[in-house]
């Protein structure tokens, strides 16, 4: 492939790239079908030229649902060694993407180490890094400064960047008239809003969108159009502010693609179950079927400490309805920076949601995984069950923590194990087990 072409530009020239071949093989799809879908913008393959050990993944319609893991330090917790342990855990559990959301100090060293270490798609939110990288107060940062931060992240090898380009003056006016319960809960969106109000300027990423695209195109970085107006509570779900920003993001999807940049769109947030499917359909319509990347969605506000479950419920419904990419939520959401166990629980819950949706959507290969598990259970092949499980280590530790009296069973049923009883009965009847 011509190294000057991005994935979407290559696809529009009917060139099947090495990354498209990898995605086709992993997804049990025809490479030409992958190429055609990338050309239409319905699939993206985030793949920075500088991320040399990347295992390419496709995100979009007809593919398995991907999951993302958020990592990174905060001002209160800034131990990079701990974050690298979480990276190793995420890679071992086969997370498709890792986002570095570090928002304190100089972040480049961790980011470059992450790119060098992990084969997962790597994402960032450059806005989080602006103050630390530039060493300026927010009000002194210029539009060019913001673009310089994006350029630095691009050079470091990240595959996709979240850019809150849709929170324009018009969107802000809509929000302020509406009077939300939780206003803006997006960190990047809140910083953009503050900068706009301090300086009196339009959103710099919206105003200089074509220049932004020039940077992203050079490295073939996928733009993930951030939802600054995502609802942070059930009260605010699917309101005018959220939808007005989504309309703006639909315009930006087209502009990005015209500039040779792959685009996906980020979505809510906190959404009650009965509104999830409508949110997916609206995004797919307004944003020209661009891949939809959702946080949860969380289906209630009242479960701090269990929000990985709250989000898994919403994620399964969202992905079944057409969402393509699930951002994990951990038990510590709203409470603290997640520790390693939080990360493990968040990954497992999100993978469960993604796979449940893939079964419902009949994604190629999804049912085969469950069939293999069923066969292993029918044969009491515990090692095979643990190998196939989403979190085999946890499954093994639970079995071994309570040894059964009856070998081959577990303490749930013991001698009354239905599978064992039927297998033995069929064997006595001379029938194949």
VMD Tcl script that draws the C-alpha trace (Angstrom):
set ca {
  {0.00 0.00 0.00}
  {1.11 3.56 -0.66}
  {2.29 4.76 2.78}
  {0.80 8.18 2.03}
  {-2.72 6.72 1.93}
  {-4.94 6.30 4.95}
  {-7.12 3.20 5.34}
  {-10.20 5.02 4.02}
  {-8.27 6.49 1.07}
  {-6.86 3.08 0.18}
  {-10.30 1.51 0.43}
  {-11.76 4.13 -1.91}
  {-9.08 3.18 -4.41}
  {-10.08 -0.50 -3.98}
  {-6.74 -1.30 -2.31}
  {-6.93 -4.04 0.32}
  {-4.35 -3.18 2.96}
  {-2.49 -5.56 5.28}
  {-4.64 -4.27 8.13}
  {-7.82 -5.08 6.20}
  {-6.49 -8.60 5.63}
  {-5.89 -9.01 9.36}
  {-9.37 -7.79 10.22}
  {-10.94 -10.06 7.60}
  {-9.11 -13.09 8.97}
  {-10.03 -12.35 12.59}
  {-13.67 -11.61 11.76}
  {-14.25 -14.52 9.34}
  {-15.10 -12.02 6.62}
  {-14.14 -11.53 3.00}
  {-11.33 -8.93 2.63}
  {-13.21 -7.19 -0.17}
  {-16.24 -6.77 2.08}
  {-14.01 -5.20 4.73}
  {-12.49 -2.89 2.12}
  {-15.89 -1.81 0.83}
  {-17.15 -1.09 4.37}
  {-14.06 0.99 5.20}
  {-14.60 2.97 2.00}
  {-18.16 3.75 3.12}
  {-17.00 4.80 6.58}
  {-19.03 2.05 8.24}
  {-15.89 0.34 9.52}
  {-12.76 2.02 10.83}
  {-9.35 0.43 11.36}
  {-7.39 2.67 13.76}
  {-3.76 2.12 12.82}
  {-1.17 4.86 13.31}
  {1.83 4.36 11.02}
  {4.05 4.75 14.11}
  {2.38 1.96 16.10}
  {4.56 -0.78 14.68}
  {3.48 -3.69 16.92}
  {-0.24 -3.04 16.50}
  {-2.61 -5.94 15.91}
  {-5.17 -4.24 13.69}
  {-8.82 -4.36 14.70}
  {-11.89 -3.28 12.80}
  {-14.66 -1.36 14.51}
  {-18.06 -1.13 12.87}
  {-21.10 -2.77 11.35}
  {-21.05 -6.53 10.90}
  {-17.97 -7.03 13.08}
  {-17.57 -8.36 16.60}
  {-18.20 -5.74 19.28}
  {-14.92 -4.27 20.49}
  {-14.11 -3.16 24.03}
  {-11.88 -0.39 25.35}
  {-10.05 -0.14 28.68}
  {-9.34 3.26 30.24}
  {-6.06 3.70 32.12}
  {-3.83 6.56 33.19}
  {-2.83 8.62 36.20}
  {-4.63 11.42 37.99}
  {-3.40 14.20 40.25}
  {-4.23 12.11 43.33}
  {-2.94 8.80 41.99}
  {0.09 9.04 39.70}
  {1.96 5.75 39.92}
  {2.87 4.82 36.35}
  {4.21 1.42 37.43}
  {0.71 0.52 38.60}
  {-0.74 1.69 35.29}
  {1.68 -0.53 33.36}
  {0.50 -3.51 35.43}
  {-3.04 -2.66 34.33}
  {-1.81 -2.53 30.72}
  {-0.40 -6.04 31.08}
  {-3.68 -7.22 32.59}
  {-5.70 -5.65 29.77}
  {-3.50 -7.26 27.14}
  {-3.69 -10.66 28.85}
  {-7.46 -10.42 28.90}
  {-7.46 -9.54 25.17}
  {-8.85 -6.02 25.38}
  {-9.14 -4.58 21.87}
  {-8.20 -1.02 22.83}
  {-6.55 0.90 25.65}
  {-7.04 4.61 26.23}
  {-4.49 6.62 28.21}
  {-6.55 9.21 30.06}
  {-3.67 10.59 32.13}
  {-4.46 14.13 33.20}
  {-1.54 15.19 35.34}
  {2.09 16.13 34.70}
  {4.11 15.05 31.67}
  {2.37 12.08 30.07}
  {4.47 11.40 26.98}
  {6.77 8.83 28.56}
  {3.90 6.61 29.68}
  {2.09 7.07 26.37}
  {5.11 6.07 24.28}
  {5.76 3.09 26.56}
  {2.13 2.06 26.13}
  {2.41 2.22 22.34}
  {5.66 0.26 22.36}
  {4.30 -2.37 24.75}
  {0.74 -3.08 23.71}
  {-0.60 -4.51 20.44}
  {-4.05 -3.11 21.28}
  {-5.43 0.00 19.60}
  {-4.20 2.96 21.65}
  {-6.34 6.03 22.19}
  {-5.93 9.33 24.03}
  {-7.77 12.57 24.76}
  {-5.17 15.25 23.88}
  {-7.23 17.91 25.66}
  {-6.43 16.23 29.00}
  {-2.73 16.66 28.32}
  {-2.82 20.27 27.14}
  {-2.15 22.06 30.41}
  {0.61 19.70 31.57}
  {2.28 19.49 28.18}
  {2.16 23.19 27.40}
  {2.80 24.39 30.98}
  {0.29 27.20 30.54}
  {-2.95 28.11 32.31}
  {-6.03 27.29 30.26}
  {-6.78 30.91 29.36}
  {-3.31 31.37 27.80}
  {-3.55 28.37 25.46}
  {-4.15 29.19 21.79}
  {-5.86 27.15 19.10}
  {-2.44 26.44 17.60}
  {-1.27 25.18 20.98}
  {-4.11 22.68 21.11}
  {-3.18 21.42 17.64}
  {0.44 21.06 18.77}
  {-0.66 18.72 21.54}
  {-2.60 16.60 19.03}
  {0.49 16.54 16.82}
  {2.61 15.27 19.71}
  {0.18 12.45 20.45}
  {0.16 11.58 16.75}
  {3.94 11.40 16.66}
  {3.92 9.18 19.74}
  {1.91 6.58 17.82}
  {-1.65 6.65 19.17}
  {-4.24 5.07 16.86}
  {-7.29 7.15 17.74}
  {-7.93 10.40 19.55}
  {-11.06 11.69 21.23}
  {-11.70 15.26 20.11}
  {-14.65 17.21 21.49}
  {-15.20 19.24 18.32}
  {-19.01 19.26 18.42}
  {-19.55 21.47 21.46}
  {-20.02 24.71 19.57}
  {-21.47 28.03 20.69}
  {-24.86 27.00 19.30}
  {-24.80 23.71 21.22}
  {-23.82 25.52 24.42}
  {-26.73 27.94 23.97}
  {-29.11 24.99 23.68}
  {-27.72 23.40 26.84}
  {-27.84 26.60 28.90}
  {-31.51 27.13 28.00}
  {-32.36 23.56 28.96}
  {-31.06 23.60 32.57}
  {-29.69 20.11 33.10}
  {-29.39 18.32 36.44}
  {-25.71 17.42 35.91}
  {-24.66 19.93 33.24}
  {-21.42 18.77 31.51}
  {-19.81 15.59 32.89}
  {-17.26 15.16 30.10}
  {-13.80 16.25 31.31}
  {-12.68 17.22 27.82}
  {-15.99 18.92 27.13}
  {-15.84 20.90 30.37}
  {-12.34 22.17 29.53}
  {-13.39 23.22 26.04}
  {-16.45 24.98 27.47}
  {-14.32 26.81 30.05}
  {-11.77 27.85 27.40}
  {-14.51 29.13 25.10}
  {-16.09 31.20 27.85}
  {-12.76 32.58 29.08}
  {-11.52 33.57 25.61}
  {-14.84 34.32 23.90}
  {-13.77 32.14 20.96}
  {-15.47 29.31 19.11}
  {-14.43 25.72 19.87}
  {-10.85 25.59 18.48}
  {-11.23 22.03 17.23}
  {-14.40 22.94 15.35}
  {-13.02 26.20 14.00}
  {-9.76 24.58 12.86}
  {-11.19 21.18 11.97}
  {-9.53 20.95 8.57}
  {-6.11 21.69 10.10}
  {-6.78 19.04 12.73}
  {-7.59 16.57 9.97}
  {-4.29 17.32 8.24}
  {-2.44 16.13 11.34}
  {-4.59 13.02 11.74}
  {-4.39 12.11 8.07}
  {-0.57 12.23 8.07}
  {-0.42 9.43 10.63}
  {-3.71 7.71 9.71}
  {-5.23 8.37 13.12}
  {-8.95 7.75 13.52}
  {-10.87 10.64 15.03}
  {-13.27 9.64 17.76}
  {-15.72 12.52 17.91}
  {-16.29 13.04 21.61}
  {-19.71 13.67 23.12}
  {-19.14 16.61 25.43}
  {-22.88 16.76 26.01}
  {-23.36 13.12 26.93}
  {-25.89 12.74 29.74}
  {-24.29 12.12 33.12}
  {-27.53 11.06 34.78}
  {-30.87 9.58 33.83}
  {-32.56 13.00 34.16}
  {-30.51 14.36 31.25}
  {-30.76 11.40 28.84}
  {-31.61 12.10 25.21}
  {-32.17 15.81 25.77}
  {-31.86 18.65 23.28}
  {-28.24 19.40 24.16}
  {-27.18 15.82 23.51}
  {-29.03 15.61 20.21}
  {-27.94 19.06 19.00}
  {-24.31 18.05 19.49}
  {-24.96 14.77 17.71}
  {-26.25 16.69 14.68}
  {-22.99 18.65 14.71}
  {-20.97 15.43 14.94}
  {-22.74 14.08 11.87}
  {-21.44 17.05 9.89}
  {-17.93 16.47 11.22}
  {-18.00 12.78 10.25}
  {-18.50 13.83 6.64}
  {-15.79 16.50 6.83}
  {-13.30 14.10 8.35}
  {-13.91 11.47 5.69}
  {-13.61 14.08 2.95}
  {-10.19 14.88 4.43}
  {-9.13 11.22 4.27}
  {-9.60 10.64 8.00}
  {-11.52 7.71 9.47}
  {-14.19 8.75 11.97}
  {-16.25 7.20 14.73}
  {-18.68 8.85 17.13}
  {-18.87 8.64 20.91}
  {-22.14 8.26 22.73}
  {-23.83 8.29 26.11}
  {-23.51 8.03 29.02}
  {-26.46 7.47 31.38}
  {-29.52 6.26 29.47}
  {-32.58 4.31 30.70}
  {-33.08 0.95 29.03}
  {-36.12 2.03 27.03}
  {-34.16 4.84 25.31}
  {-31.02 2.92 24.34}
  {-32.16 1.53 20.99}
  {-33.47 4.94 19.91}
  {-30.11 6.53 20.76}
  {-28.31 4.03 18.53}
  {-30.70 4.54 15.62}
  {-30.47 8.32 15.86}
  {-26.65 8.21 15.83}
  {-26.53 5.85 12.88}
  {-28.94 8.08 10.95}
  {-27.43 11.47 11.78}
  {-23.81 10.30 11.54}
  {-24.08 8.34 8.29}
  {-23.58 4.92 9.92}
  {-20.21 5.85 11.39}
  {-19.13 3.36 14.09}
  {-20.68 4.19 17.47}
  {-18.49 4.07 20.60}
  {-20.50 4.13 23.83}
  {-19.67 4.48 27.53}
  {-21.91 1.81 29.01}
  {-24.51 3.17 28.71}
  {-25.31 3.10 32.42}
  {-28.98 2.29 32.88}
  {-29.40 3.76 36.37}
  {-27.65 6.25 38.65}
  {-28.04 4.40 41.95}
  {-25.37 1.67 41.84}
  {-21.97 3.14 42.82}
  {-19.64 0.22 43.44}
  {-21.55 -1.90 40.92}
  {-21.43 0.33 37.86}
  {-19.61 -2.35 35.84}
  {-22.88 -4.29 36.05}
  {-24.99 -1.19 35.38}
  {-22.91 -0.55 32.25}
  {-22.86 -4.18 31.12}
  {-26.65 -4.25 31.08}
  {-26.73 -1.13 28.93}
  {-23.78 -2.22 26.81}
  {-25.40 -5.52 25.86}
  {-28.58 -3.74 24.80}
  {-26.68 -1.00 22.96}
  {-24.46 -3.40 21.05}
  {-27.43 -5.58 20.13}
  {-29.10 -2.45 18.75}
  {-26.03 -1.57 16.67}
  {-23.33 0.04 18.85}
  {-19.92 -1.12 17.69}
  {-17.46 -0.31 20.48}
  {-18.01 -0.46 24.26}
  {-15.91 1.55 26.68}
  {-15.56 -0.43 29.87}
  {-16.85 0.86 33.18}
  {-15.35 -0.41 36.44}
  {-16.94 -0.90 39.89}
  {-15.10 2.24 41.02}
  {-16.69 4.55 38.43}
  {-17.72 7.77 40.23}
  {-15.66 6.75 43.29}
  {-11.89 6.50 42.64}
  {-9.19 5.68 40.12}
  {-9.65 1.94 39.46}
  {-7.20 -0.55 40.93}
  {-6.15 -3.76 39.18}
  {-9.13 -5.76 40.47}
  {-11.50 -3.02 39.31}
  {-9.90 -3.19 35.87}
  {-10.28 -6.98 35.74}
  {-13.94 -6.80 36.78}
  {-14.64 -4.00 34.30}
  {-13.04 -5.87 31.40}
  {-14.87 -9.11 32.16}
  {-18.25 -7.39 32.49}
  {-17.78 -5.47 29.23}
  {-16.57 -8.53 27.33}
  {-19.64 -10.37 28.57}
  {-21.89 -7.58 27.28}
  {-20.09 -7.46 23.93}
  {-20.26 -11.21 23.39}
  {-23.91 -11.45 24.43}
  {-24.69 -8.84 21.77}
  {-22.57 -10.63 19.17}
  {-24.62 -13.77 19.76}
  {-27.83 -11.81 19.27}
  {-26.48 -10.23 16.07}
  {-25.21 -13.57 14.72}
  {-21.69 -12.21 14.30}
  {-19.58 -14.87 12.54}
  {-17.73 -17.02 15.06}
  {-19.67 -15.87 18.12}
  {-21.85 -18.96 18.62}
  {-18.91 -21.28 18.03}
  {-17.28 -20.01 21.24}
  {-20.36 -20.95 23.28}
  {-20.58 -24.33 21.52}
  {-17.01 -25.14 22.55}
  {-17.82 -24.26 26.16}
  {-20.95 -26.45 26.09}
  {-18.95 -29.40 24.78}
  {-16.30 -28.91 27.48}
  {-19.01 -28.86 30.17}
  {-20.64 -31.99 28.82}
  {-17.26 -33.74 29.16}
  {-16.33 -32.24 32.55}
  {-13.20 -30.88 30.89}
  {-12.42 -28.20 33.49}
  {-9.13 -27.09 31.96}
  {-10.83 -26.50 28.63}
  {-13.64 -24.60 30.35}
  {-11.14 -22.31 32.07}
  {-9.30 -21.82 28.78}
  {-12.52 -20.74 27.07}
  {-13.89 -18.59 29.91}
  {-13.81 -14.80 29.74}
  {-11.91 -14.83 33.05}
  {-10.53 -18.35 33.39}
  {-8.34 -17.51 36.38}
  {-11.35 -16.41 38.42}
  {-13.36 -19.46 37.37}
  {-10.54 -21.81 38.37}
  {-10.01 -20.13 41.74}
  {-13.74 -20.41 42.55}
  {-13.83 -24.12 41.76}
  {-10.66 -24.84 43.71}
  {-11.82 -22.80 46.72}
  {-14.60 -25.34 47.41}
  {-13.48 -28.88 46.45}
  {-16.43 -31.26 45.87}
  {-16.76 -34.71 47.42}
  {-17.72 -36.17 44.06}
  {-14.81 -35.97 41.63}
  {-15.59 -34.17 38.39}
  {-18.50 -32.21 39.82}
  {-18.75 -28.97 41.80}
  {-20.34 -28.19 45.16}
  {-23.42 -26.66 43.56}
  {-24.94 -30.09 42.79}
  {-22.34 -32.67 43.85}
  {-23.70 -36.22 43.45}
  {-26.94 -34.81 42.05}
  {-25.16 -33.25 39.04}
  {-27.65 -33.47 36.17}
  {-24.98 -33.78 33.49}
  {-23.23 -36.61 35.36}
  {-26.51 -38.44 36.06}
  {-27.64 -38.33 32.44}
  {-24.20 -39.24 31.07}
  {-24.01 -42.30 33.32}
  {-27.59 -43.33 32.47}
  {-26.96 -43.08 28.73}
  {-23.75 -45.04 29.12}
  {-25.60 -47.88 30.89}
  {-28.12 -47.85 28.04}
  {-25.27 -48.31 25.57}
  {-25.85 -44.93 24.01}
  {-23.06 -42.58 23.00}
  {-22.34 -39.85 25.51}
}
mol new
graphics top color blue
foreach p $ca { graphics top sphere $p radius 0.5 }
foreach p [lrange $ca 0 end-1] q [lrange $ca 1 end] { graphics top cylinder $p $q radius 0.2 }
display resetview
